[in-house]
């Protein structure tokens, strides 16, 4: 068994995981739970055949983020289940 790449807050569910369209060594994760209702950015570092990582909040203020989709123009769609909305995020 390998150690986890990142540990999220208790009772949070990673609903969607995808490669960041803006950085090769980052994943974006939609977290849904009573505490974490965010999209986090996980910075991943390869170490041989293992990987380590840390996360930071990328997008907050959501009710229940559910799906992530990267579009060909490198923007990101984020669906918010409870709000009934889809947000489009672009890099500055």
N, C-alpha and C positions, 0 to 999 in steps of 0.2 A: 504494500500500500504506500502510496506517495502522499506527501503533505499537500494540503490544498494550496492553490495559487493565491487565493484571497478568501478571507473570512468576512461574511456580511453580518449585519446586526441580527440578533436572535429573532426568530419567527418571520424573517423576510424570505420571500420566494423569488428566485431569479426567473422571471417569466420569459425573457428573451436575452440572448447573448449574440453579439455580432462584432465583427472587426470594425474598428474605427475607420472611417473614410479619410481621416486626417493624419493618422500616425500609425506606422507599421507595427509598433510594439504595444498597442493599446487595444483593449476590448471595451465595448460599451455593454452595460448590463441593466435591464429594467428590473427594479426591485419592487415587489408588491407585498405589503404587510402592514400590521398595525403601527409599526414604528417607521420603517423605511418605505417611503413612497416616492422614490427618486429614480433617476438614471445615473449610474455611477460610471466613472472611467477607471478601468483597471490597467495600470502600467505593468507590463509583464517583462521579466528579465529571464532569459534562458541561461541555465547553468548546467552544462553537460546535457544529460537526458532528463533533467528536472527543470522546473520553472518556479520562480517566485514572483510575487506581485503585491501591490498595494493599491488601494482604491481611494478616490476622492469623489465627492458629489459633482456631477456634471450638470444636472438639470433637476431642480426641485420645484415645489409648488404644484405638483401633480396630485390627482386623487388616487388613481390606480393605473400606473403605466403598465402596458401589457406587451406591445409588439414594437420592434425596431426594424426598420428597413432602410438600407442605403440605396439611394437612387444613382443612376448613371452620372448625374452632375455633381456627385459627391456630397449631396445634402442628405439629411437624415429625417425620416418620418418616425414619429413617436405617437402611438395611439394611447389614449387615456380612457380606459373602460368606463369608469363611473361618470366622467364628465361628458362622454360621448363626443370626444374631439380627437382630431389628428393634427399634430403640430409638425411643421417643417422647420428644421434647424439647418442653418448654413454657417460655414466658417467665416469669420470676419476677414 
